[in-house]
């Protein structure tokens, strides 16, 4: 594409968390828009787990289930640039959401392992992910970026699109897409989204989405079932008198995951 074509693209920063299939679906649409010459994408991270912690809960010491993906993504951006973080998110999302569940109903790969594989998918030594995850500062970097988006642009979830650069930036949540549109529909949708985002007085435009609704992705249903099971177990811990009585749901779910990992290690030993 010519320099004039590049100059005509809309700069958009996509804030993502690999935890969300809806965010991944939106990113697929945006990548297609970039291929069609409509947008110029950059990428940032935002943790859905951290944003849901209670004010008194220690985000630094929190074992975020999807933290490894965020940590590796951010390190890749800082060391290798926007292309690397975008390619990594695409590879990680494909492994998580474009594949059916494990054969025989076995456990899903953890985010650390999935991140190692996604790093290899984009042509980087998978040991890079191990080095990032061994450094505590990689999680601190995620928290710093998360807080910056929350404080500067009032970001509260993903997918969030940040339009523009510098002091003129603005952010909107969405769009949330069940399925990937064809090119013609995708371009039309982009023009509507961009137009609506320009109305400062518009806060929300939303359609009813049943709790059972799933993104049209092979990994969405079985991963959602696993999450629902963890949520139910966590709510048991949050009952009056339970070990997580006053905790956030995210904190209690981390306790459930820790118990499951400890039990698995006991079986292996």
Secondary structure, DSSP 8 states (H G I E B T S, - for coil): --HHHHHTSEEEEEEE-TT-HHHHHHHHHHHHHHHTTSEEEEEEE--HHHHTS-TTS-STT---TTHHHHHHHHHHHHHH-HHHHHHHHHHHHHHHHSS---GGG-----HHHHHHHHHHHTTS-THHHHHHHH-THHHHHHHHHHHHHHHHH---SSSEEEESSGGG-EEEE----SS---HHHHHHHHHHHHHHHT-TT---------TT---SSTTHHHHHHHHHHHHHHHHHHTSTTSTTTTS-HHHHHHHHHHHHHHHHHHHH-
